[in-house]
Amino acid sequence: MARRILTLTTLTTTAALLLTACGGGGGDKSDDIKGADKGSKSPSASASASSSASSGAKRPAITLPSSFQLTFENWTSSDPVKQAVLNDAKEELRAGYAAIIADNPDSEAVAFYDTAGVVQQTKTWIKTYTDKNLTVIGKLPAFGAKVSLAKTGAGASLSYCTDESKASTKNRKTGKVEGNPAGTNPYVLYTVSLAKSAQGVWQNASVHSERGGCSK
């Protein structure tokens, strides 16, 4: 489920898993990622843990249904600033997938966690699913998170991996479930640039992904 901007042609021919995002960067081996939402249409959902973020900004509540388990393995740091980066990055990712599930490309949560220059790309990524009546299901673990802080204190970089082997798309109308095409490497490496807003929120400024760039 790598996050990237997929053309409708690509989405059709690849059976539409590849939950890659949008953001910046590119190349034949890369995908780009994003995510956000006001909430899921499903009544069963896991609540957002954004309250642990360091700033006083009122963060949106984001929920994901039990049908899609987005988990974060060892996304912790003893450095409070790095932890704040991890917290907001997690919520941005959750927001994107929640927007797909809620069929809501105009998610306010996505806009909250993306810079103005990136939010439209995230919306485009979300629409590659919603325009085709697709939602996401299964399990998507995110692991191996590493944060580096800029000396100015206003920027940060984050890298992490995801494992798409147990994640799929589901057509809302037909119920058809599809995973990545056979032979697709399920591991995707993401590199994210973040900028700290005036309200103290770490927003995604760019996202680059590379399928096969990591393993577990």
GUTI-543933 format. One record per residue: chain; x, y, z of N, C-alpha, C in turn; residue in one letter. Coordinates in pm, 1 decimal, always signed. Layout:
% residues N
> A/X/Y/Z/X/Y/Z/X/Y/Z/a
...
END
This chain:
% residues 216
> A/+84.2/-118.2/+0.0/+0.0/+0.0/+0.0/+87.8/+123.2/+0.0/m
> A/+175.7/+131.2/-91.3/+265.6/+243.7/-96.8/+191.0/+368.7/-136.8/a
> A/+230.5/+478.5/-84.5/+162.1/+603.1/-115.2/+228.8/+673.0/-231.0/r
> A/+157.6/+691.7/-336.9/+209.4/+762.6/-452.3/+92.6/+809.7/-535.2/r
> A/+118.6/+895.9/-631.6/+13.9/+936.3/-724.2/+10.2/+834.1/-835.9/i
> A/-101.7/+764.3/-849.0/-117.8/+666.6/-955.8/-209.6/+724.1/-1062.4/l
> A/-177.4/+702.9/-1187.4/-269.9/+741.2/-1292.8/-385.2/+642.0/-1290.8/t
> A/-498.3/+680.8/-1345.1/-611.9/+590.2/-1347.0/-580.3/+465.5/-1428.0/l
> A/-500.5/+480.4/-1533.1/-462.6/+364.3/-1613.4/-380.5/+267.6/-1530.4/t
> A/-282.6/+321.4/-1458.1/-199.0/+236.2/-1373.7/-283.2/+169.5/-1267.0/t
> A/-373.9/+245.9/-1208.5/-457.5/+192.3/-1101.3/-539.2/+74.7/-1151.2/l
> A/-590.4/+84.1/-1273.1/-671.8/-23.2/-1328.6/-587.9/-146.2/-1359.1/t
> A/-473.0/-125.7/-1418.2/-394.7/-240.1/-1463.3/-320.5/-310.5/-1351.4/t
> A/-299.5/-244.1/-1237.3/-226.3/-307.7/-1128.5/-318.1/-361.8/-1020.6/t
> A/-447.5/-364.8/-1044.9/-543.7/-416.6/-947.8/-547.8/-332.4/-823.0/a
> A/-485.7/-218.4/-827.9/-502.3/-111.4/-729.8/-463.5/-131.7/-586.5/a
> A/-364.0/-203.5/-553.5/-322.4/-197.1/-412.1/-230.1/-78.0/-399.7/l
> A/-105.3/-97.1/-414.1/-5.6/+9.6/-418.1/-50.2/+137.7/-349.8/l
> A/-79.3/+132.5/-223.3/-126.8/+251.4/-153.7/-13.0/+347.6/-128.7/l
> A/+57.8/+380.3/-231.7/+167.9/+474.9/-219.2/+113.3/+614.3/-207.8/t
> A/+195.4/+706.7/-163.1/+144.6/+841.4/-146.4/+196.1/+937.2/-247.7/a
> A/+162.5/+1063.1/-225.6/+208.7/+1166.6/-315.1/+302.1/+1256.8/-239.3/c
> A/+371.4/+1344.0/-308.3/+452.5/+1435.3/-230.9/+565.5/+1498.7/-303.5/g
> A/+650.5/+1434.7/-368.9/+762.7/+1499.1/-432.9/+867.7/+1395.6/-455.5/g
> A/+950.2/+1416.1/-552.3/+1046.3/+1312.4/-586.5/+982.8/+1221.6/-688.7/g
> A/+1058.1/+1124.6/-736.1/+1002.2/+1036.5/-836.0/+1106.5/+941.3/-887.0/g
> A/+1080.8/+887.8/-1003.8/+1172.6/+790.6/-1060.2/+1101.7/+659.0/-1077.9/g
> A/+1158.5/+574.2/-1160.0/+1094.2/+447.6/-1190.7/+1078.6/+358.9/-1069.7/d
> A/+1168.1/+369.5/-971.0/+1161.8/+282.3/-854.4/+1089.7/+345.1/-737.3/k
> A/+1038.5/+464.7/-755.1/+983.9/+533.8/-639.2/+834.9/+554.2/-648.4/s
> A/+774.6/+574.0/-529.6/+635.1/+610.8/-515.9/+634.5/+731.2/-422.9/d
> A/+521.2/+799.0/-411.3/+511.7/+909.7/-318.0/+388.2/+896.3/-233.3/d
> A/+387.9/+946.4/-107.3/+281.4/+913.7/-15.3/+216.0/+1028.3/+57.2/i
> A/+95.7/+1004.2/+110.4/+22.9/+1103.0/+187.7/-99.5/+1045.7/+257.5/k
> A/-175.5/+1123.1/+339.1/-296.2/+1071.5/+399.6/-367.4/+1160.8/+497.3/g
> A/-508.8/+1153.8/+512.4/-583.4/+1227.5/+612.9/-734.5/+1214.3/+607.3/a
> A/-808.7/+1261.8/+719.0/-954.6/+1253.2/+716.6/-1025.1/+1307.3/+837.8/d
> A/-1154.8/+1333.1/+825.5/-1235.5/+1379.3/+937.8/-1278.3/+1263.6/+1024.8/k
> A/-1277.7/+1145.2/+968.7/-1322.6/+1029.2/+1043.5/-1375.4/+924.0/+949.5/g
> A/-1389.1/+804.1/+1000.3/-1434.9/+692.7/+917.6/-1586.0/+679.9/+922.7/s
> A/-1642.0/+623.1/+816.6/-1784.6/+595.0/+815.6/-1816.1/+470.7/+897.4/k
> A/-1713.9/+396.1/+934.4/-1737.0/+272.9/+1010.5/-1752.4/+304.3/+1158.4/s
> A/-1845.3/+238.3/+1228.4/-1864.6/+264.3/+1370.8/-1752.4/+209.9/+1456.2/p
> A/-1680.7/+108.5/+1408.2/-1572.6/+52.4/+1488.2/-1442.2/+113.7/+1444.8/s
> A/-1377.7/+187.3/+1535.0/-1257.4/+258.4/+1495.7/-1166.0/+274.2/+1614.1/a
> A/-1037.0/+284.2/+1583.7/-939.7/+308.4/+1688.9/-914.6/+456.7/+1697.2/s
> A/-918.1/+512.8/+1816.4/-906.2/+657.2/+1832.7/-764.4/+703.6/+1807.1/a
> A/-752.4/+830.9/+1768.0/-622.8/+890.4/+1742.3/-548.4/+913.0/+1872.7/s
> A/-416.0/+901.1/+1865.3/-333.7/+923.8/+1984.0/-259.5/+1055.3/+1974.4/a
> A/-318.7/+1151.5/+1904.3/-248.0/+1275.6/+1878.1/-231.6/+1362.7/+2001.5/s
> A/-296.8/+1328.4/+2111.3/-287.7/+1411.1/+2231.1/-147.2/+1414.6/+2287.6/s
> A/-61.8/+1320.8/+2244.2/+73.9/+1317.1/+2296.2/+165.4/+1417.1/+2227.3/s
> A/+114.4/+1485.7/+2124.4/+196.7/+1583.0/+2053.8/+230.4/+1698.3/+2146.4/a
> A/+338.6/+1767.7/+2115.0/+394.0/+1862.6/+2210.4/+330.6/+2000.7/+2206.1/s
> A/+274.7/+2043.7/+2093.2/+225.1/+2179.9/+2084.8/+83.6/+2188.8/+2138.5/s
> A/+36.3/+2313.8/+2155.1/-97.3/+2334.1/+2207.2/-202.5/+2340.8/+2098.9/g
> A/-167.1/+2319.0/+1971.6/-264.1/+2324.6/+1862.5/-369.9/+2216.1/+1881.5/a
> A/-493.0/+2248.1/+1846.4/-602.1/+2151.5/+1858.3/-600.3/+2060.1/+1737.3/k
> A/-554.7/+1939.7/+1756.6/-541.7/+1845.5/+1646.8/-674.3/+1774.6/+1619.1/r
> A/-701.8/+1746.5/+1492.0/-828.2/+1680.6/+1457.4/-830.8/+1536.6/+1505.4/p
> A/-949.0/+1489.7/+1539.9/-966.2/+1350.1/+1578.4/-971.8/+1265.5/+1451.5/a
> A/-892.3/+1160.2/+1446.5/-886.0/+1072.8/+1329.6/-915.1/+930.6/+1374.4/i
> A/-1005.9/+864.3/+1304.8/-1039.2/+726.6/+1340.2/-1023.7/+636.5/+1218.0/t
> A/-985.3/+514.3/+1244.0/-975.6/+411.9/+1140.8/-1056.9/+291.4/+1184.9/l
> A/-1129.2/+228.0/+1093.4/-1210.3/+111.6/+1130.0/-1122.9/-9.4/+1155.8/p
> A/-1177.9/-106.5/+1223.1/-1102.8/-228.3/+1253.6/-1067.2/-308.2/+1128.1/s
> A/-1133.9/-279.5/+1017.6/-1105.8/-349.2/+891.7/-972.0/-308.1/+830.2/s
> A/-915.7/-197.1/+879.9/-784.9/-152.8/+831.5/-697.7/-119.9/+952.9/f
> A/-598.6/-203.4/+975.6/-513.2/-188.3/+1093.3/-378.2/-129.5/+1054.1/q
> A/-366.8/+1.0/+1072.8/-242.2/+72.4/+1048.1/-167.8/+81.9/+1181.1/l
> A/-55.7/+12.1/+1193.1/+16.1/+5.9/+1319.7/+154.8/+67.2/+1307.0/t
> A/+207.7/+112.3/+1418.8/+337.3/+180.2/+1421.9/+426.3/+110.9/+1524.6/f
> A/+525.0/+39.5/+1475.7/+611.8/-37.9/+1562.7/+732.8/+44.6/+1607.3/e
> A/+743.2/+64.1/+1738.4/+857.1/+134.9/+1798.4/+875.2/+276.8/+1744.8/n
> A/+766.6/+347.7/+1728.2/+774.9/+488.6/+1688.1/+789.8/+573.5/+1814.4/w
> A/+900.5/+553.7/+1883.5/+924.8/+625.3/+2008.1/+1066.2/+681.2/+2010.2/t
> A/+1083.6/+788.5/+2085.1/+1215.2/+850.1/+2100.8/+1224.5/+912.2/+2239.4/s
> A/+1342.1/+908.1/+2297.1/+1363.8/+971.1/+2427.3/+1374.9/+1122.4/+2412.9/s
> A/+1395.6/+1169.8/+2291.1/+1402.3/+1313.4/+2263.7/+1260.5/+1365.3/+2241.4/d
> A/+1213.4/+1459.7/+2323.2/+1075.1/+1506.2/+2310.9/+1043.0/+1572.3/+2177.3/p
> A/+1141.2/+1637.7/+2116.8/+1116.5/+1701.4/+1986.8/+1100.4/+1594.3/+1878.8/v
> A/+1186.7/+1494.8/+1880.0/+1174.8/+1385.8/+1783.1/+1043.6/+1310.3/+1803.4/k
> A/+1002.6/+1295.1/+1928.6/+876.3/+1227.4/+1955.0/+759.2/+1307.5/+1898.4/q
> A/+767.3/+1439.7/+1909.0/+662.0/+1524.8/+1852.4/+654.5/+1508.5/+1700.5/a
> A/+771.1/+1497.1/+1636.0/+775.3/+1474.0/+1491.5/+708.5/+1340.5/+1458.1/v
> A/+743.9/+1237.3/+1532.1/+685.5/+1104.7/+1510.0/+534.1/+1106.1/+1530.1/l
> A/+489.1/+1174.4/+1634.2/+346.0/+1179.5/+1663.0/+267.5/+1242.0/+1547.6/n
> A/+314.7/+1356.3/+1499.0/+242.7/+1424.2/+1391.6/+254.4/+1349.7/+1259.5/d
> A/+368.9/+1287.5/+1234.8/+385.5/+1209.3/+1112.0/+289.1/+1090.1/+1110.8/a
> A/+270.9/+1028.1/+1226.5/+175.9/+917.5/+1235.7/+34.3/+964.7/+1203.3/k
> A/-2.0/+1078.9/+1257.3/-137.1/+1129.0/+1235.2/-159.9/+1168.4/+1089.3/e
> A/-56.3/+1220.6/+1024.7/-69.2/+1254.5/+883.0/-95.6/+1129.7/+800.8/e
> A/-24.1/+1024.0/+832.4/-41.9/+898.4/+760.2/-180.0/+839.5/+787.1/l
> A/-221.3/+842.4/+911.6/-353.6/+791.9/+948.3/-462.7/+874.0/+879.1/r
> A/-440.4/+1003.9/+871.0/-539.9/+1091.8/+809.0/-560.9/+1058.0/+662.7/a
> A/-454.3/+1027.2/+591.4/-465.4/+994.9/+450.5/-547.6/+870.2/+426.1/g
> A/-517.5/+763.8/+499.8/-591.5/+640.1/+482.2/-734.9/+653.3/+532.8/y
> A/-753.3/+731.4/+637.2/-888.8/+755.4/+686.6/-971.7/+829.2/+581.7/a
> A/-909.4/+918.3/+507.2/-980.0/+991.8/+402.0/-1024.2/+897.9/+290.3/a
> A/-938.5/+802.1/+255.5/-975.6/+703.5/+153.5/-1095.1/+621.1/+201.6/i
> A/-1086.4/+573.0/+324.2/-1192.1/+488.5/+379.6/-1323.7/+565.0/+393.1/i
> A/-1315.0/+692.8/+430.6/-1434.4/+775.2/+447.4/-1483.9/+834.1/+315.6/a
> A/-1412.2/+805.5/+203.9/-1448.4/+860.1/+72.8/-1454.7/+1012.3/+79.5/d
> A/-1347.2/+1070.0/+135.1/-1345.2/+1214.0/+163.1/-1213.1/+1277.4/+119.1/n
> A/-1195.4/+1302.2/-11.7/-1070.7/+1362.1/-60.3/-1043.5/+1501.3/-4.7/p
> A/-1149.6/+1569.4/+41.5/-1134.1/+1705.2/+94.1/-1113.8/+1706.3/+245.5/d
> A/-1060.8/+1600.6/+298.1/-1039.0/+1586.0/+441.5/-969.3/+1706.7/+504.0/s
> A/-1027.1/+1757.9/+609.1/-966.4/+1869.0/+682.0/-844.0/+1822.9/+759.7/e
> A/-843.7/+1697.1/+799.4/-728.9/+1645.1/+874.2/-605.5/+1637.1/+785.2/a
> A/-625.5/+1601.2/+659.6/-512.8/+1597.9/+565.8/-453.3/+1737.7/+553.6/v
> A/-540.1/+1836.5/+536.2/-494.3/+1974.1/+522.8/-423.2/+2022.0/+649.4/a
> A/-465.0/+1970.8/+764.0/-404.0/+2010.6/+890.7/-260.0/+1963.0/+899.4/f
> A/-233.9/+1841.8/+850.6/-101.3/+1782.6/+866.3/-11.9/+1795.8/+743.5/y
> A/-59.5/+1859.8/+637.8/+22.2/+1884.2/+519.5/+45.2/+2033.0/+500.4/d
> A/+160.8/+2067.9/+447.1/+184.7/+2207.1/+412.1/+97.9/+2242.6/+290.9/t
> A/+81.6/+2372.7/+267.2/-1.7/+2417.9/+156.2/+48.9/+2365.5/+22.4/a
> A/+179.0/+2346.1/+10.8/+236.0/+2299.0/-114.0/+217.9/+2150.6/-139.6/g
> A/+176.4/+2075.5/-38.9/+166.4/+1929.8/-50.5/+22.5/+1880.4/-45.5/v
> A/-66.3/+1954.8/+16.0/-201.5/+1904.8/+41.1/-275.4/+1867.3/-87.4/v
> A/-255.8/+1940.9/-196.2/-324.0/+1907.9/-319.6/-273.6/+1775.7/-377.9/q
> A/-144.5/+1749.2/-359.1/-90.0/+1622.1/-405.0/-148.9/+1505.6/-325.6/q
> A/-165.6/+1527.2/-197.3/-227.0/+1424.5/-114.2/-370.5/+1399.0/-159.1/t
> A/-442.2/+1506.7/-187.8/-580.3/+1493.5/-234.6/-584.7/+1413.2/-364.4/k
> A/-490.9/+1439.5/-454.5/-485.6/+1366.3/-580.9/-464.2/+1217.6/-555.9/t
> A/-373.8/+1186.8/-461.3/-348.6/+1046.8/-425.9/-474.3/+980.2/-372.2/w
> A/-544.0/+1048.3/-282.7/-666.0/+993.6/-224.5/-769.4/+965.7/-333.6/i
> A/-780.7/+1057.6/-429.9/-880.4/+1045.3/-535.7/-850.0/+929.8/-631.6/k
> A/-722.9/+884.5/-637.6/-695.3/+769.2/-723.2/-766.8/+644.9/-670.7/t
> A/-806.8/+647.9/-545.2/-884.8/+540.1/-486.2/-1033.6/+573.2/-485.7/y
> A/-1068.6/+688.6/-432.8/-1210.0/+722.7/-420.3/-1277.5/+736.3/-556.1/t
> A/-1207.6/+785.6/-657.2/-1266.1/+798.5/-791.0/-1294.6/+662.0/-854.3/d
> A/-1229.4/+558.7/-805.1/-1250.6/+422.9/-856.8/-1333.1/+337.8/-759.1/k
> A/-1396.7/+405.4/-661.5/-1480.5/+336.2/-562.6/-1402.2/+234.9/-479.7/n
> A/-1276.2/+265.6/-452.9/-1192.2/+174.4/-376.2/-1171.9/+223.9/-233.8/l
> A/-1167.7/+130.7/-141.8/-1127.0/+157.4/-4.8/-1009.8/+64.9/+27.2/t
> A/-958.2/+73.4/+148.7/-843.1/-9.0/+187.1/-879.2/-95.5/+307.0/v
> A/-826.6/-217.6/+308.7/-852.7/-311.4/+417.6/-724.5/-388.3/+450.1/i
> A/-726.6/-460.1/+561.1/-612.7/-544.4/+597.6/-522.2/-481.4/+701.2/g
> A/-397.0/-521.7/+697.5/-299.4/-476.8/+795.9/-181.4/-409.1/+727.4/k
> A/-141.9/-294.2/+779.8/-27.3/-221.4/+724.8/+62.5/-174.4/+839.7/l
> A/+164.9/-251.0/+874.3/+258.2/-206.7/+977.7/+359.8/-107.3/+921.9/p
> A/+387.7/-5.2/+1000.2/+492.7/+92.2/+968.1/+601.2/+77.0/+1073.9/a
> A/+725.7/+62.3/+1033.0/+832.0/+29.3/+1127.2/+964.2/+93.4/+1083.9/f
> A/+1063.3/+85.1/+1172.6/+1196.8/+134.5/+1140.4/+1205.9/+285.4/+1130.8/g
> A/+1124.2/+358.0/+1206.2/+1123.0/+504.6/+1197.1/+1252.1/+565.9/+1251.7/a
> A/+1308.3/+660.2/+1174.9/+1428.0/+732.8/+1215.9/+1407.9/+880.7/+1187.2/k
> A/+1437.2/+965.9/+1286.0/+1415.6/+1109.6/+1273.1/+1547.2/+1184.8/+1284.0/v
> A/+1563.6/+1284.1/+1199.3/+1677.3/+1376.3/+1209.0/+1620.8/+1518.0/+1215.9/s
> A/+1676.8/+1600.7/+1303.6/+1628.4/+1736.8/+1321.3/+1722.5/+1838.1/+1257.3/l
> A/+1664.4/+1940.3/+1196.9/+1745.5/+2048.4/+1141.0/+1799.7/+2134.6/+1254.2/a
> A/+1915.8/+2192.8/+1234.6/+1976.8/+2275.2/+1339.2/+1891.3/+2396.0/+1373.6/k
> A/+1811.7/+2442.9/+1278.2/+1726.7/+2559.5/+1302.3/+1609.8/+2527.8/+1394.4/t
> A/+1576.3/+2397.4/+1406.4/+1462.8/+2357.6/+1488.3/+1329.5/+2368.3/+1417.1/g
> A/+1330.3/+2413.3/+1292.5/+1205.0/+2433.4/+1219.1/+1178.8/+2324.1/+1116.0/a
> A/+1272.0/+2231.3/+1102.0/+1254.7/+2126.6/+1002.2/+1303.7/+1993.1/+1054.4/g
> A/+1259.7/+1887.5/+989.0/+1300.8/+1752.2/+1028.4/+1286.0/+1659.5/+908.6/a
> A/+1356.0/+1548.1/+914.2/+1340.0/+1444.0/+812.6/+1307.5/+1313.9/+883.8/s
> A/+1226.6/+1232.2/+820.3/+1182.3/+1105.8/+876.6/+1190.0/+997.9/+769.9/l
> A/+1242.1/+883.4/+807.0/+1237.6/+767.6/+717.6/+1171.3/+652.9/+793.3/s
> A/+1096.6/+571.2/+720.1/+1033.8/+453.8/+780.3/+995.7/+356.6/+669.0/y
> A/+957.1/+236.9/+707.9/+919.3/+133.4/+611.4/+777.0/+85.3/+638.5/c
> A/+713.6/+33.0/+535.4/+584.6/-32.8/+552.5/+589.4/-170.3/+486.2/t
> A/+504.1/-257.8/+534.2/+492.8/-393.5/+479.8/+350.2/-412.6/+428.6/d
> A/+335.5/-418.8/+296.4/+203.7/-425.3/+235.4/+151.7/-567.7/+213.5/e
> A/+223.0/-665.7/+264.3/+189.9/-804.4/+230.8/+49.9/-846.6/+276.9/s
> A/-4.9/-780.0/+378.6/-136.9/-817.8/+427.9/-239.3/-705.9/+409.0/k
> A/-211.2/-613.3/+316.9/-301.9/-502.2/+288.7/-361.3/-518.1/+149.3/a
> A/-484.0/-471.7/+132.1/-553.7/-486.4/+4.4/-645.9/-367.0/-19.6/s
> A/-695.3/-358.0/-142.9/-802.1/-264.1/-173.3/-931.4/-341.8/-189.5/t
> A/-1043.1/-273.6/-168.0/-1174.5/-336.5/-182.5/-1265.7/-241.5/-257.9/k
> A/-1331.7/-291.1/-360.2/-1424.7/-209.9/-436.4/-1553.4/-192.5/-356.8/n
> A/-1593.5/-68.0/-335.5/-1711.8/-41.5/-253.2/-1839.6/-97.9/-314.9/r
> A/-1846.4/-102.8/-448.3/-1968.2/-147.0/-515.9/-1972.7/-297.6/-535.8/k
> A/-1863.0/-355.3/-579.2/-1861.6/-497.6/-611.3/-1813.8/-585.7/-497.2/t
> A/-1739.6/-524.6/-402.4/-1683.2/-602.4/-292.7/-1557.0/-677.4/-329.7/g
> A/-1508.8/-659.2/-452.5/-1390.4/-731.2/-497.1/-1266.7/-683.7/-421.9/k
> A/-1189.2/-778.5/-370.5/-1068.3/-749.0/-293.7/-946.3/-786.8/-376.3/v
> A/-848.5/-696.5/-381.4/-726.2/-723.2/-456.1/-605.0/-672.1/-379.1/e
> A/-496.1/-747.4/-387.0/-370.0/-706.7/-328.3/-273.8/-663.7/-437.3/g
> A/-148.5/-646.1/-402.4/-48.5/-612.2/-502.7/-35.7/-725.0/-605.3/n
> A/-1.0/-693.2/-728.4/+20.7/-797.7/-828.9/+128.4/-895.9/-783.3/p
> A/+119.7/-1019.2/-827.2/+217.6/-1122.1/-791.9/+358.2/-1076.3/-827.4/a
> A/+450.8/-1100.9/-736.7/+588.9/-1064.1/-759.4/+626.2/-924.8/-712.6/g
> A/+526.7/-847.5/-664.1/+554.5/-712.9/-614.6/+622.0/-718.3/-478.3/t
> A/+731.3/-646.1/-461.5/+797.5/-638.3/-331.4/+705.8/-565.4/-234.3/n
> A/+669.7/-626.5/-120.6/+573.7/-564.5/-29.6/+632.0/-454.2/+58.1/p
> A/+764.6/-443.1/+60.9/+827.0/-345.4/+149.6/+853.0/-213.7/+76.5/y
> A/+813.6/-104.4/+142.1/+829.2/+27.8/+82.9/+901.3/+119.1/+181.9/v
> A/+1004.9/+187.0/+135.1/+1079.0/+283.0/+215.8/+1025.8/+423.1/+187.8/l
> A/+994.4/+496.9/+293.5/+947.4/+634.1/+280.4/+1048.5/+731.1/+340.2/y
> A/+1067.6/+841.6/+271.9/+1150.4/+950.8/+323.3/+1065.0/+1076.5/+321.2/t
> A/+1046.0/+1135.5/+438.2/+954.7/+1247.7/+453.2/+1029.4/+1369.8/+505.9/v
> A/+1001.0/+1485.4/+448.0/+1049.7/+1612.2/+501.3/+934.0/+1678.6/+573.4/s
> A/+959.1/+1731.0/+691.8/+854.8/+1797.0/+769.4/+896.8/+1937.7/+807.7/l
> A/+799.2/+2025.6/+816.6/+823.0/+2164.3/+857.9/+731.9/+2196.2/+975.8/a
> A/+785.3/+2268.7/+1071.7/+707.0/+2304.1/+1189.4/+627.1/+2431.0/+1162.7/k
> A/+495.4/+2423.0/+1180.5/+408.5/+2537.1/+1154.2/+414.6/+2637.7/+1268.4/s
> A/+353.9/+2752.9/+1246.8/+350.1/+2856.6/+1350.9/+275.8/+2808.2/+1474.3/a
> A/+187.5/+2711.2/+1456.5/+111.4/+2655.4/+1568.9/+184.0/+2539.1/+1636.0/q
> A/+304.0/+2506.0/+1585.1/+381.9/+2399.6/+1645.4/+350.3/+2261.1/+1594.0/g
> A/+281.8/+2252.1/+1479.8/+247.3/+2123.3/+1421.0/+352.9/+2085.5/+1317.5/v
> A/+402.1/+1962.5/+1324.4/+498.4/+1913.2/+1225.3/+420.9/+1863.3/+1103.5/w
> A/+427.8/+1941.7/+994.5/+352.0/+1910.6/+874.1/+440.7/+1847.5/+767.0/q
> A/+382.6/+1754.6/+689.6/+455.1/+1695.8/+578.3/+479.0/+1800.7/+470.5/n
> A/+605.1/+1817.3/+432.0/+640.7/+1911.8/+326.6/+674.3/+1840.0/+196.7/a
> A/+716.8/+1714.8/+206.1/+740.6/+1631.4/+88.1/+749.3/+1486.6/+132.2/s
> A/+715.8/+1396.7/+40.3/+723.8/+1253.2/+69.8/+775.9/+1180.8/-53.4/v
> A/+871.0/+1092.9/-31.3/+928.1/+1013.5/-139.6/+925.7/+868.0/-96.3/h
> A/+891.1/+777.9/-187.2/+887.4/+636.8/-151.2/+962.0/+552.7/-254.9/s
> A/+1018.4/+442.6/-205.8/+1090.5/+350.7/-292.4/+1051.5/+208.0/-259.8/e
> A/+985.2/+143.4/-352.3/+945.6/+4.8/-329.7/+1070.4/-84.1/-331.2/r
> A/+1080.3/-173.4/-231.3/+1196.1/-260.9/-220.7/+1314.7/-194.5/-153.6/g
> A/+1293.3/-74.3/-100.7/+1402.9/-0.6/-40.0/+1434.8/-42.6/+102.0/g
> A/+1358.4/-136.1/+158.4/+1383.4/-182.7/+293.7/+1326.1/-322.9/+308.9/c
> A/+1353.0/-384.6/+422.0/+1302.3/-518.2/+450.3/+1281.5/-528.7/+600.2/s
> A/+1221.3/-637.5/+642.0/+1196.2/-654.1/+785.7/+1262.0/-780.4/+836.8/k
END
